[in-house]
């Protein structure tokens, strides 16, 4: 039993726990949902296709499940965070 306790103790820090600093990081390519249609048509050099952009906005408006928790689209976007959030956390931890 003593060996088990020694092993557990070797995995723990000794002393008082404290926060040494707080960092922050943001994805380099985030964009607000309400701005996405304008962004998309700008980066694809399609701003002249006004009727298509309006149709795209209407699709987003008519499919609110794309913005709601628990819906398929939301779950897909949320699954991406599993990969990216730890990377952002590491980046924030490394910044002074």
JOHUBEL-V303925 format. One record per residue. N is the residue number from 0. SS is DSSP state (2 for helix, 1 for strand, 0 for the rest). PHI is phi in whole degrees, 0 to 359 (999 if undefined). OMEGA is omega in whole degrees, 0 to 359 (none if undefined). Layout:
N:SS:PHI:OMEGA
N:SS:PHI:OMEGA
This chain:
0:0:999:180
1:2:296:179
2:2:296:179
3:2:295:180
4:2:295:177
5:2:298:179
6:2:296:179
7:2:298:179
8:2:295:180
9:2:291:180
10:0:269:183
11:0:250:175
12:0:283:178
13:0:252:178
14:0:110:182
15:0:280:177
16:0:280:177
17:0:206:176
18:0:269:182
19:0:270:180
20:0:177:178
21:0:233:178
22:0:242:176
23:0:218:178
24:0:211:179
25:0:231:176
26:0:301:182
27:0:291:187
28:0:230:180
29:0:282:178
30:0:211:179
31:0:292:183
32:2:303:183
33:2:293:180
34:2:265:187
35:2:299:180
36:2:302:179
37:2:297:179
38:2:299:183
39:2:301:182
40:2:289:176
41:2:289:183
42:2:287:177
43:0:262:180
44:0:52:182
45:0:239:184
46:0:295:179
47:0:285:181
48:0:269:186
49:2:301:182
50:2:296:178
51:2:290:178
52:2:296:178
53:2:295:177
54:2:296:178
55:2:299:177
56:2:298:180
57:2:294:178
58:2:299:178
59:2:297:181
60:2:293:182
61:2:280:180
62:0:239:182
63:2:296:178
64:2:298:178
65:2:293:184
66:2:246:186
67:0:255:179
68:0:298:175
69:0:88:179
70:0:272:185
71:2:307:182
72:2:296:180
73:2:297:180
74:2:297:178
75:2:295:179
76:2:295:181
77:2:295:179
78:2:298:178
79:2:295:182
80:2:294:179
81:2:302:179
82:2:279:191
83:2:272:183
84:2:298:177
85:2:299:178
86:2:294:178
87:2:294:178
88:2:298:178
89:2:295:178
90:2:298:179
91:2:295:181
92:2:292:182
93:2:275:180
94:0:278:178
95:0:286:none
